[in-house]
Amino acid sequence: MDNTRLGLELTLPTALTLGNLLCGFFAVLYAVGHGPLDRSSATCCWMLAAIGFDALDGVAARRLGSESKFGTHLDALADMVSFGVAPSLLCLFEFQAPYLGMPAALVYLSSAALRLARFSTESFSAAKPRVFSGLPSPAAAACVAALVLVEAKGVWPMMIVALVCGLMLSRRPFLHPASLGASRLGVAIGAALVISFFSPALAVGSTVAGYLLLPLLVGSKPR
């Protein structure tokens, strides 16, 4: 293996993971009110960008055959910022539910940490599972982003957040997007992009709802 290819295998997935981390940093920055744009929409945009980087780093690592414990642990650390800290701050500031914001934020943060710790310890004990055990943290963060984008307020978004936390900690199987196949995945992404031109909130919400319904199609147990 030449040095150029070796460098690509090591640096490309890592660079994409760091892209996820930096998007998470800006999401946190905007979530606490330090930014020139609207806090809620900007935070959601940075979180969605982080989801894109998170998806790409996994694809790059698998295609280059460079999956490693280092990459998995770095990915979990980046995910904790982007899909743990940033969404928990949205739970704290955006839903305007008296006395529930702080508990919801702490429960979400703890659930995301436990989910990511479980993923990082189990990912090398099974050979490339086709399903996730429990709701992945990027999908959970997308749920929170969808609630913020539709301007959900009060107790009911907190109830959905509680459900999302339960799904993260559960062993319920959720399909890996790659298991849908390139054609189906391409159609789903294309549909979401078309809808986003008319209503970004509807695009995120419908994508999240569709993914949450995927366990109904899973016939096998998670590994």
N, C-alpha and C positions, 0 to 999 in steps of 0.2 A: 504494500500500500504506500503510495507516495505521500510526501509531507503535505502537499496542497489538499489532497482529499482528506487526510487525517485532520488537518486544521479545519476544513469545512464541516466535518462530522462533529467536531468538538465545539466549534464556535457558533454555527448557525442556530441549532436548537437553543443554546444558552442565550444568544442574542435575542431570540424571540421571547424566551422566558423573562429576560430583563425588560423587554418591551411591555410585557404584562405587568411587571412590577412597577415600572414608571407610570403606566396608565393608572394603576392603583394608587400611586402616590398623588397624582393630580386629582383623582376622584376624592381622596381624603381631604386634599387641600380645598377643593370647592365645597365639600360637604360641611366643612367648618366655617365657610363664609369668606375664604380668602381667594378671590378671583373676580375678574371683571365681568363675567357672564352670570346669568341666572343660576343660582346654586343648585336647585334640584335637577334641572335639565342637563346642566353641564356635568354634574356628578354621574348621572345616568349614562351620558354619552361616553365618558371616560371608562365607566364600568363595562359598557358594551364593547368598547375598543379592546379592553383587557381580555374579554371573552374571546375575541378574534385572535389575539396573540396566543392565548392559551391553547386554542384549537390548532393553530399553525405550528406551535413548538412540538406538539405531539406528533403531528403528521411528519414534520421534518425529521424528528428522531427515529420514527419507524422506517421512513424511506431510506435514511442514511445508515440504518442499523447501529445507531449510537445511543440506544436506551441504556441508562445507567442509574445506579443508586444516587450519584451526585445530581443528575438531572431531575430525578424524582423528588429529592429533598429540596432542591432549589425551586422547583415548580410549586411544591407545597408552601414554601415560604412566601413566594410571590402571590399565590392564591389567597393566603391568609390576609394580605393587605388588600387585594382587589376585591375578593369575594367574602371576606370576613369583616375587616374593619370598616371599609367604605359602606357596605349595606347596613351595618349596625348603626352607623351615624345617621343614615337616612331614616332608620326606624326611630331614632332618638328625636330628630328634628322635624320630620316632614308630616307625620300623620296626625298631629295635634290631638292626641288622646291623653288627657290629664292623668298623671300618675302611672301611665302605662308605657310611656316612651322609654324610660330608663330600664325597667325590667325587660321589655321586648328587645332592646339593644343588647343587654347583657346575655340574655338567653340565646339570641341569634349568634352573637360572637362566640359563645361557648360551644354551641352546636357546630358551627363552622370549623372551629379548632379541632373538635373531636372527630368530625368527618374527615378532615384533611389528614389528621394523624393516622386514622384507620386506613385511609387510602395509601399513604406512603409506606406503611408497614406491610400491607397486604399485596401491593402491586408486584412485589418480587417473589411472592409465594404462590402465584398462579400464572399460567402461561397465557398472556394477552386475552383477558376475559372479553366476551362479546357483550356483557352486560355489567353495569355498575351495581354494587351492593349499597343501596341507599341513594337518595337524590344527590347528584354531584353539586359541589359548591357553586360552580358557574351558573347552573340552572337555578339554584336557589337565589343567587344574586340577581338574575334576570327577573325572577318573580317579584322581588322587592322593587326593581327598576320599573317594572310594568305598573305596579301599584302607584308609584310616584308619578309616572307619566300620565296616568288617568286621573291624577289629583284625588286619590282616595284619602278620606279623612275620617277620623273617629275610631270607633272600636273595631269595626269589621275588617279593616286591613290588618289590624293586630291579630285578629283570629286567623287570618290567612298566613301571617308570619309564623304563628304558633304551629300551624299545620305544616308549613315548609320546614321548620326546625325538626318536627317529628319525622318527616320524610327523610331528612338528612341523616338522622340517627338510626333510622330503620334499616332492615335488611331487604327491603322491597327492591326487586330488580328493575333497573331502568336501562333501556337499550343504549349501547354506545352508538352515537350518530353514524360512525363508519360502518356499522353492521347493516344499515339501511341500503347500502350500495350507492355507487356514484350517481346513478341516474335519479333515484328517488331523493337522495340528498340534494342534488342539483336543483330538482324541481322545487323542493321545500325552500331552499335558499332563494331561488328566483322569485317564488311567490311572496316571500317575506320582503324582498327588496322592492317589488312592485307595490305592495301594500304600504310600504314605508314612505313612498312618494306622496301618498294621500293622507296617511295618518301614522306617524312613527309609533304612537302609543298602541294603536291597533295591531301594528306589525309585531311589536314585542309581545303584547298580550296574547295574540293568537299563536305565536311560536311557542311561548311558554305553556299555554294551555294544551297545545298539541303534544308537546314533549311529556307533560304530566300524564297524558292519557296513554302514552306508549306502553306502560307496564301491562295494560290490558292485552297487548299483543304478544307479550313475552310468555313463552310456554316453558322455558327452562329456568332452573334455579341458578342464582348467581354463584360464581365460584369464589 
